[in-house]
Amino acid sequence: MSFVPPDLAQIRTMARYNQWANRRLYAAAAALHEADYLRAVPSYFGSLHATLNHILVGDRNWMGRLTGKLDTGIRSLDQILYADLVGLRVAREAEDALIINYADELDEPTLNSTLRYKTIKGDAQATPTRLVISHLFNHQAHHRGQCHGLLSALGVKEPPELDLIYFVREAQQP
């Protein structure tokens, strides 16, 4: 199998794309009535709210490992960190700023290192840092796609474009 790992420029771009996509997704979620936003719908995590929480859980978990923060407070992948969209949105913005700051300060030696960590179950792991960062961004995009589908299921006629190419095109505009 062939793999071309991301470089620092790509990681920094992805950090900014992540923030851009999350802002668009949260704006669409905020336009829903609260009952619809919280409504149980057939999906892996059971609701738009729970899925957005899961994305933040994953980000906190991985960023905690990457930054050496030993206790992030994450105990399960379906943990509800915030009971409402307002608190979750504030936390999301803060996490996105942390991810951008991490990407901007990341150097080649760290990028080329191996991250040693324990899973939530306590199993020891060792993964190249480049792959962990790739996974962080892939995980976000995967679950944002689920959220996009949930917005459609909840009656949003035109959920926002979240594809990377739209971010690139917007960023290139003068």
N, C-alpha and C positions, 0 to 999 in steps of 0.2 A: 504494500500500500504506500502511496506517495502522499506526503503532506508538506505543504509549504507554510511554515508558521508565520503568524502576523509580525510585522515590524512595529516599531514605536509609533510611526506616523499613522498606521492603520488603527492601532489601539486607541490613539487619541481621537481619531475621527469617529470610531465606534462609540466612544464615551459620549461625545457630543450628539451623535445620532440617537443614542439611547435617551438622552435628556429630551431631545426634540420629539421623539416618538411618544415618550411618556406624557409630555405636556399635551400633545394632541389627544391621546387616549383619555387622559383624565378630564380634559375639557368636554369631551363627548359624554363621559360618564356623569359629569356634573350637570349636564343638560337634562338628564333623566329625572323623573320623580323619584324621591328617595325609596318608595316602596318598590318601584321597578328595579332600581339599582341593587337593592338588597334581595330581591325575589329569588327564590330557589328555581333554578333552571337546569335541565339535563346537561351536565358538564362534569368534568373530572372533579373539580373542587366545589361544585354545587351552586355557584352564583358568580356574578361579575365581581362583587366585593371580595369574595373568598379567593378568586383567582388573582386579583390585584394584590391582595395580601400575600399570596404565595410568591409572587414575583419579588416583592420586597423581602420576604423571608429568605429566598435564595440569594438575593444580592447581599443582604447583611451577613449571611452565613459565609459566602465566598469572600466578601471584602474583609470580614473578620479574620479569616485565614490568611489572606494576602497581606494584611497590615499587622498581623501578629496580635490582634485583639482576641484574647483567649475565651472570654465569655460574652457572647453577643446576645444572650438571652433566648436564643433559638432552641427550642426543645423538640419541635416536630415540623415537618414540611407543610402541614396544613394549619399551622398555628395562626390564629387571628391576632395580629399585632394591634390593630386599631378597629374599633367598633363602627366607625363612621368614615365617610369619604373625606371630610374636612381634615381630620387628624392624619389619615392615611396619605392624603395629598401633600401635606406639609412635610411628613416624613419622607415621602418619595422625592420631593425636591431636595431635601437635605442629603439623601443617599446619592442622588444623581450628581450633586456638587462634590461629594466625597469621591465618587468614581472618576469624575473629571480631574480632580486634584491628584488622585493616585496615578492616573494615566499620564498627566503632565509631569509628575515627579519621577516616574518610572525610568530606570536606566537599563542599559544593556546587560550588565552583570546580573541584575535581579531578574530581568526577562529571561535570561539564559539559565537561571537556576532551577532547582527542583523544589517544589513546595511539599513539605511534609506536614501532614495534618491528620486529624481523626474525623471520621464521619459522625453524624448525629448518634449513630448506634455505638460509637466508640472504636470502630475499626481503624487501625493505622493505615495510612495511604501515603504514597509518594507519586506526584504527578509533575511533569514539566510545567513551570509557571506559565509559559506561553499557551499551553493547552488549557490550563485553568482559566486564563483570561478569555480565550476563545469560547470556552464553555459558558462563562458568565454572560457574554453577549448573545450566544446562541440560545441559552435558556430564556433570556428576556424576550427575544424575538419569537420564540416558540409560543410562549404563554401570552404575549401581546396578540398573536394571531388568534388564539382562543378567545381572548377578550373581544377582538374585532367581530368574531362570529357571534358572541353573546350579545353584543350591541345590536346586531341585525335581528337576533331572536327576540330582543326586548323592544323591537319596533323602530330603531333608529334607521331611517331610510338610506342615509348615506354616511356610514361610519367613515372616520377620517382615513386618508391614505397614510400608511405607516411604512411603506417600503423604503429601503435605503436610498433608492434612486431619486425619490421625491425630496429627501433631505439634501442630497448632493445637488440637485437642480436648484433648490431654494438657496443653498449656501453659495452657489456660483453666480447668483443674480447680483448685479451692481447695486 
